[in-house]
Amino acid sequence: MSKQYSELNVGSRILMGPGPSDCDPKVLRAMSVQTVGHLDPDFIAVMNDTVELLRHVFQTENQMTLPMSGTGSAGMETVLVNLIEPGDRVLICVAGLFGQRMVDIAGRCGGVVETVQVPWGRIIDPGEVKKALAKGPYKLVAIVQAETSTGILQPLDEVIALAHENGALVVVDAVTSIGGVELRVDKWGIDTCYGGTQKCLSCPPGLAPVTFNETARKAVTGRRSKVQSWYLDLNMIQNYWGQERFYHHTAPVNMVYALREALRLVYEEGLDKRFARHLRHAGALYAGVTAMGLRLAAQEGHRLPSLTTVAVPDGVDEARARRDLLNGFGLEIGGGLGELKGKVWRVGLMGYSSSHRNVVLFLSALEAVLKAQGVKTPAGAGTAAAEAYLAANPLK
Ligand SMILES: *Cc1c(COP(=O)(O)O)cnc(C)c1O
């Protein structure tokens, strides 16, 4: 008797973790459209729209703007492997897991890596970056705008100015900020930036938008050595996404459909409205969580609207609470990583998942799962505070 397999069967979920977020059904519908060839004229039109819409979401005119095949980490690796040549000195700001990942990748590229470090849950202090830059020169300074492992939104202006004064390129990780939090590549002078699809763009994981300005593009095209990675070499990939349409690897056609639709929805909503929506729902979540007597873990004044870290109260089994949320309510949130393992929950309000419904559902479900562990919070206090916040802060 051979083994039988059922048709694909995945339960219904509400995604409020560190990503992926829930996809707009329109995105999933776009993704199920018939696959065509990667050089089909209809697909080329889809590619062109996607690049235009990517420039909009990055707020850039950069010619070298495209979605890399792979998830956010492929975007990180693309930027680092194309910019770093063996022996290049690079400065990386580490305030959480994703800063650490950049250090790992930059070392694998042959870079000589220096870091600026802070405890997880705090922002990088520009004063420390200034001190480190004095030991330069560096080819680049890399920093994460939205540290998904800690819930911090990193201010970028001073770090960018300092890097440029010292002749370094600026690399920004915008995986959890793109499409959810203000990000202005050209206005802010970011040389290279990468994102991901499954966080605030609410598209399935699988593509990594990247953008390079002219200075960064010249650093890639003028390398002394070949890019170590054949797959991620922008010198070749830009000939497929650019005018030439040279085959490099088969584009993940249906992922590009999905991204085009996700970006179209961002464009339709409007960036400013979208950022305001993320801020508003985060504000309601903060109000609710604090009214329940819980504590927000990230540094005040620098909290990331798309991802909130909530300190786990003493005596609570944090993994059990997450399990209960998933099994009882179909609701996914994340646990802590690294320095914050076991200490925080990570609650995402990203893209399509950033909604009034989700804030209220999470707060009431959290009350129930805490009660199951004998932790009493004032009945209904979380949802009442969130509703009051939303009423006092209407969407304009
Ligand atoms: C999620 C994330 C990544 C990695 O993206 P993957 O899609 O998981 O490969 C990188 N940086 C940040 C800040 C992230 O949140």
The ligand as a Gaussian input file, in Angstrom:
#p B3LYP/6-31G(d) Opt

LIG

0 1
 C       12.845000      39.673000       7.944000
 C       14.045000      40.523000       7.895000
 C       15.172000      40.197000       7.122000
 C       15.310000      38.899000       6.409000
 O       14.319000      38.658000       5.511000
 P       13.938000      37.156000       5.097000
 O       12.793000      37.419000       4.170000
 O       13.550000      36.435000       6.333000
 O       15.089000      36.553000       4.419000
 C       16.224000      41.091000       7.092000
 N       16.183000      42.233000       7.788000
 C       15.129000      42.568000       8.562000
 C       15.163000      43.841000       9.316000
 C       14.040000      41.715000       8.635000
 O       12.999000      42.045000       9.413000

